Amino acid sequence: MHSIFFVCTFAKQTHYVKNEITFVYLLVRRKFNKQHLKINSMIKSLYVEGLNGRNNPLDLEFNHDLNLLTGKNGSSKTTLLKLIWYLNSARVNSLIKEVNFNRAVIITDTYKLDLTKDQDNRFVNISINDEKSFTLSDQNLRELDYRRPVRINEKLNVIVKNSVPTIFFPTFRRIEGGFSMDNNQFDPAFGRNDEIRDALEQLSRKLSFRNQRFITSISTDDIVTLLNSEYSNINSKINLTQKQKSDEIIKKIKDKFQDEKQTLENIKQDIEEMESEREKMLKPFTTLSELIQTIFHHKGINLSNLTIGEVNNAISSDKLSAGEKQMLSFICYNAFTKDHTIFIDEPELSLHPDWQRTLVPTLLNQGNNNQFFMATHSPFIFSKYSDKEIMLSDDKGE
């Protein structure tokens, strides 16, 4: 029997990614060991006393999918988002400095954290999972900034290791570009534009912590980074498995005891599985493409060297309106985030009422099992989800 080297080259320009991928095989069928699957937790409830001087405590039970915080300005919507976010990752120092409260108890699927402080912020009493509490002095709190002492950090790391992974979108999440944002532009009052970018990136890095991400950026820089990174990861997986499967195919072909017809049939099956797995891995990009064609007027959006949607009619992401950039940001991060809790402060900013109506169903229909906390004034957002609403004041501030 003659040896035959069988190679398939797919040069396919899809409607969602402008690229050419050459490969023998994408992925072998994956076998998962259920014992190694990690089920991410969600934030279940919060009890807080004295939030911004409130006389009555808040005792809140949260939904696994959507939680809409409503109320007029000054009703502590943003403060509550920050409180939950900092508690979830046991960032006690930030919590004490930025949030006014007396006691807070947060419960997730994996832990319970009970934190009480005195009015002068000199002492904080902490109990984890109803175990014996311990006290941190103001000196201890200062030492926490330097990850000392070890004993205290070991206790708090119980929370950190079991914290729900999150993304936080503040109100200043997207500083708009579009006005000659080239790096060589210089304004004596503000410095170079790349210095502004660097400052925002530094702020984002400073407030992010392990699996807790804080999103703020000029224009769509962060989205470009996100999508290129995700696409690069997919290609890396493709490249990693190519040689392995290629060797397997060659081994089958060289097997003198295997019927040639059966060999070709096996290779055909491998290729069909390859295409199926390829589509599965690129599903987030497919979803983005479909959403962009449904929601946006543009057929496609070009982000650096990557195009989402129709290539021929694509528009540069820097040319998008403020509302389009906001919507693009939400659906992109949600597309590549699974089993997270996502906080959005005033999602209605820059969004047309029609998009405010479609935002929540769009995010929920992406189906990544994310839990959302949104602080909003918009009746276009909360009116259809009265069962998901958490009212912090009688006047919603519409």
Order of alpha helices (4+ residues) and beta strands (2+ residues): beta-beta-beta-alpha-alpha-beta-beta-beta-beta-alpha-alpha-beta-beta-beta-beta-alpha-beta-beta-alpha-alpha-alpha-beta-beta-beta-alpha-beta-alpha-beta-alpha-beta
